[in-house]
Amino acid sequence: MSDVIVVIGSGSIAQAIARRVSIGKKLLLADINVETARSVEDTLKKAGFDVSTAHVDVSSRASIEALVASATALGEVKGVIHTAGLSPSQSAAQPLLQVDLYGTAVVFEAFGNVIGTGGSAVVIGSQSSHRLAVDALSQKMADDLALLSPEVLMELPWIKEIDDSLYAYQIAKRGNALRVISEAVKWGKRGARINCISAGIIYTPLAYDELTSAERGEYYQNMLANSPAGRGGTPDEIGDLAEFLFGPKGTYISGSDILIDGGVTASVKYP
């Protein structure tokens, strides 16, 4: 049976990670925009990868479960790379939560039921979640984000009341990191691992939406200029970290949230 790596989202970060961890394996590339995925499929095939595409809408449980069925039909799922999501400049608060919070929780649950022994997953979180105040969430709120079923989670009054897209994004990404902790226990029973990479501003189309937005562009550009690194990151730097987490030297890492932002969070908190 072939080993299968599932990549959700086909952007620059997804491609960087896939190139590092999918050699010799079947690669299933899933995106809400199938034409975009097929264009990436063509590029990767010409680079020697065994790749196919599928449609997925991560705001829909049925769509995610259909993706799981497609993946398991190809072989044993040994890797999940979840990069799909919306930024604050791309969506209103509640649709963003449906994708970034609910959808990610369903992805963890659905693939956690089929992940093979020795398997690994990474989800792309955000530095933005690290800018929430330490007391922004009560212990009960944090536990709910980590443990409640995705459907129950979305019905919480305080979740339904969020109407600011940036705050929604921060809560969703904090929720992803918290849920990775609880899922690591479940995945561990199958001999698999799961981690979160809280990325800073990485030069992708999504990042450029933020860097050029009328509402937040100047703020983000100043953040980069004043950070220790003095620049944004590249997809390849995220790919290198993910490769470590997937590889033999990362087998003691599970349930972790790793911040990789060039020191932006540090300089914002303690300028």
C-alpha positions as CSV (number, residue, x, y, z in Angstrom):
1,M,0.0,0.0,0.0
2,S,1.3,3.4,-1.0
3,D,2.0,6.1,1.6
4,V,-0.2,9.2,1.0
5,I,0.5,12.8,1.9
6,V,-2.5,15.1,1.9
7,V,-2.0,18.8,1.3
8,I,-5.0,21.1,2.0
9,G,-4.4,24.4,0.2
10,S,-2.1,24.7,-2.8
11,G,-0.3,28.0,-2.1
12,S,3.4,28.8,-1.7
13,I,3.7,27.4,1.8
14,A,1.9,24.2,0.9
15,Q,4.1,23.6,-2.1
16,A,7.3,24.3,-0.1
17,I,6.3,21.7,2.5
18,A,5.1,19.2,0.0
19,R,8.3,19.3,-2.0
20,R,10.2,18.4,1.1
21,V,8.1,15.5,2.5
22,S,6.3,13.9,-0.4
23,I,9.2,12.4,-2.4
24,G,8.5,8.8,-3.2
25,K,4.9,9.1,-1.9
26,K,1.5,9.7,-3.4
27,L,0.6,13.4,-3.0
28,L,-3.1,14.4,-2.9
29,L,-3.4,18.2,-3.3
30,A,-6.8,19.6,-2.3
31,D,-8.1,23.1,-2.8
32,I,-11.4,24.9,-3.0
33,N,-10.2,26.2,-6.4
34,V,-9.5,23.0,-8.4
35,E,-8.1,24.9,-11.3
36,T,-5.4,26.4,-9.0
37,A,-4.7,22.9,-7.7
38,R,-4.4,21.5,-11.2
39,S,-1.9,24.2,-12.2
40,V,0.3,23.2,-9.2
41,E,-0.3,19.5,-10.0
42,D,1.2,20.1,-13.4
43,T,4.2,21.9,-12.0
44,L,4.9,19.2,-9.4
45,K,4.4,16.3,-11.9
46,K,7.0,17.9,-14.1
47,A,9.3,17.9,-11.1
48,G,8.9,14.2,-10.6
49,F,6.1,14.0,-8.0
50,D,3.3,11.5,-8.0
51,V,0.4,13.9,-7.5
52,S,-3.3,14.1,-8.0
53,T,-5.9,16.8,-7.1
54,A,-9.2,17.0,-5.3
55,H,-11.7,19.6,-4.4
56,V,-12.3,20.5,-0.7
57,D,-14.2,23.2,1.0
58,V,-12.9,23.2,4.6
59,S,-15.9,25.0,5.9
60,S,-17.9,21.8,5.2
61,R,-17.7,18.6,7.2
62,A,-19.1,16.6,4.3
63,S,-16.4,18.0,1.9
64,I,-13.6,17.1,4.4
65,E,-14.9,13.6,4.9
66,A,-15.1,13.1,1.1
67,L,-11.4,14.2,1.0
68,V,-10.6,11.6,3.6
69,A,-12.3,8.9,1.5
70,S,-10.4,10.0,-1.6
71,A,-7.1,9.9,0.4
72,T,-7.6,6.5,1.9
73,A,-8.6,5.1,-1.5
74,L,-5.0,6.0,-2.7
75,G,-3.3,4.2,0.2
76,E,-2.4,4.8,3.9
77,V,-2.4,8.4,4.9
78,K,1.0,9.2,6.5
79,G,0.9,13.0,6.4
80,V,-1.5,15.9,6.5
81,I,-0.4,19.4,5.7
82,H,-3.2,21.9,6.4
83,T,-2.5,25.4,5.0
84,A,-5.9,26.5,3.8
85,G,-7.5,29.5,5.5
86,L,-8.7,33.1,5.3
87,S,-7.0,36.3,6.4
88,P,-8.7,39.2,8.1
89,S,-8.6,41.2,4.9
90,Q,-10.2,38.5,2.9
91,S,-13.3,37.8,5.0
92,A,-15.8,38.9,7.6
93,A,-15.5,37.4,11.1
94,Q,-18.0,34.6,11.1
95,P,-17.1,33.1,7.6
96,L,-13.5,33.3,8.7
97,L,-14.2,31.4,11.9
98,Q,-16.1,28.8,9.8
99,V,-13.0,28.1,7.7
100,D,-10.1,28.8,10.1
101,L,-11.6,27.5,13.4
102,Y,-14.3,25.0,12.5
103,G,-12.7,23.6,9.4
104,T,-9.4,23.0,11.0
105,A,-11.0,21.2,13.9
106,V,-12.9,18.9,11.5
107,V,-9.7,18.2,9.5
108,F,-7.9,17.2,12.7
109,E,-10.8,14.9,13.7
110,A,-11.4,13.3,10.4
111,F,-7.8,12.6,9.5
112,G,-7.1,11.6,13.1
113,N,-9.4,8.7,12.5
114,V,-7.3,7.3,9.6
115,I,-3.7,8.5,10.1
116,G,-1.2,5.7,9.8
117,T,1.4,4.6,12.3
118,G,4.4,7.0,12.0
119,G,2.2,9.6,10.4
120,S,2.5,13.3,11.0
121,A,0.6,16.5,10.5
122,V,1.2,20.2,10.6
123,V,-1.2,23.1,10.5
124,I,-0.2,26.6,9.7
125,G,-1.2,28.9,12.5
126,S,-0.2,32.5,12.9
127,Q,2.0,34.8,15.0
128,S,-1.2,36.9,15.4
129,S,-2.5,34.4,17.9
130,H,0.6,35.1,20.1
131,R,-0.4,38.8,20.3
132,L,-3.5,38.0,22.3
133,A,-3.1,39.1,25.9
134,V,-2.2,36.2,28.3
135,D,-5.6,36.7,30.0
136,A,-7.6,37.1,26.8
137,L,-9.1,33.6,27.3
138,S,-10.2,32.1,30.5
139,Q,-9.2,28.5,31.2
140,K,-12.8,27.4,30.3
141,M,-12.6,29.2,27.0
142,A,-9.2,27.7,26.2
143,D,-10.5,24.2,27.1
144,D,-13.5,24.7,24.9
145,L,-11.4,25.7,21.9
146,A,-9.2,22.6,22.5
147,L,-11.9,20.0,23.3
148,L,-15.4,20.7,22.1
149,S,-16.7,19.1,18.9
150,P,-16.5,21.5,16.0
151,E,-20.2,21.9,15.7
152,V,-20.7,22.6,19.4
153,L,-17.8,25.0,19.4
154,M,-19.4,27.2,16.7
155,E,-22.6,27.5,18.7
156,L,-20.8,29.0,21.8
157,P,-22.3,32.5,22.4
158,W,-18.9,34.2,22.7
159,I,-17.8,32.7,19.4
160,K,-21.1,33.7,17.6
161,E,-20.7,37.2,18.9
162,I,-17.3,37.9,17.4
163,D,-17.7,40.5,14.7
164,D,-14.1,41.8,14.2
165,S,-12.2,39.9,11.6
166,L,-8.8,40.4,13.1
167,Y,-10.0,39.2,16.5
168,A,-11.7,36.3,14.8
169,Y,-8.5,35.3,13.1
170,Q,-6.5,35.5,16.3
171,I,-9.1,33.4,18.2
172,A,-9.2,30.8,15.3
173,K,-5.4,30.5,15.2
174,R,-5.1,30.3,19.0
175,G,-7.9,27.6,18.8
176,N,-5.8,25.7,16.2
177,A,-2.8,25.7,18.5
178,L,-4.8,24.6,21.6
179,R,-6.6,21.9,19.6
180,V,-3.3,20.5,18.4
181,I,-2.5,19.8,22.1
182,S,-5.6,17.7,22.7
183,E,-5.4,16.0,19.3
184,A,-1.8,15.0,19.9
185,V,-3.1,12.6,22.6
186,K,-5.6,11.0,20.2
187,W,-3.1,10.9,17.3
188,G,-0.5,9.4,19.7
189,K,-2.7,6.4,20.2
190,R,-2.4,5.7,16.5
191,G,1.4,6.2,16.7
192,A,1.1,9.6,14.9
193,R,2.0,13.2,15.7
194,I,0.5,16.6,15.1
195,N,1.9,20.1,15.5
196,C,1.2,23.7,14.7
197,I,3.5,26.2,13.0
198,S,2.6,29.7,14.0
199,A,4.0,31.6,11.0
200,G,4.9,35.2,10.9
201,I,4.4,37.4,7.8
202,I,5.5,35.0,5.0
203,Y,5.7,36.4,1.5
204,T,2.6,34.8,-0.1
205,P,-0.4,36.3,-1.9
206,L,-2.3,36.2,1.4
207,A,0.4,38.2,3.1
208,Y,0.5,40.8,0.4
209,D,-3.3,41.2,1.0
210,E,-2.4,42.2,4.5
211,L,0.7,44.3,3.7
212,T,-1.3,46.3,1.1
213,S,-4.6,46.6,3.0
214,A,-5.8,50.1,3.7
215,E,-6.8,49.1,7.3
216,R,-3.6,47.2,8.4
217,G,-1.0,47.5,5.7
218,E,1.1,50.2,7.3
219,Y,1.0,48.6,10.7
220,Y,2.3,45.3,9.3
221,Q,5.0,46.9,7.3
222,N,6.2,48.7,10.4
223,M,6.1,45.5,12.3
224,L,8.5,43.9,9.8
225,A,10.8,46.9,9.7
226,N,11.1,47.1,13.5
227,S,11.5,43.3,14.1
228,P,14.8,41.7,14.9
229,A,15.0,40.0,11.5
230,G,13.9,43.2,9.8
231,R,12.0,41.3,7.1
232,G,9.3,38.9,6.3
233,G,9.8,35.2,5.9
234,T,9.8,32.9,2.9
235,P,7.8,29.8,2.2
236,D,11.0,27.8,2.1
237,E,11.8,28.7,5.7
238,I,8.4,27.3,6.8
239,G,9.1,24.3,4.6
240,D,12.4,23.6,6.3
241,L,10.7,23.7,9.7
242,A,7.9,21.4,8.6
243,E,10.4,19.0,7.1
244,F,12.1,18.7,10.5
245,L,8.8,18.1,12.2
246,F,7.9,15.3,9.7
247,G,11.4,13.8,9.7
248,P,13.2,11.3,12.0
249,K,14.7,14.1,14.1
250,G,11.3,15.5,15.0
251,T,9.7,12.3,16.3
252,Y,9.8,13.6,19.9
253,I,7.7,16.7,19.0
254,S,4.0,16.4,19.2
255,G,1.2,18.8,20.4
256,S,3.5,21.8,20.0
257,D,3.0,25.2,18.6
258,I,6.2,26.6,17.1
259,L,6.4,30.4,16.5
260,I,8.5,31.3,13.5
261,D,8.2,35.1,12.9
262,G,11.7,36.7,12.8
263,G,11.1,38.1,16.3
264,V,8.0,40.2,15.3
265,T,6.0,39.0,18.3
266,A,8.9,39.8,20.6
267,S,9.3,43.3,19.3
268,V,5.6,44.0,19.4
269,K,5.3,42.9,23.0
270,Y,8.5,44.4,24.3
271,P,9.7,47.2,21.9
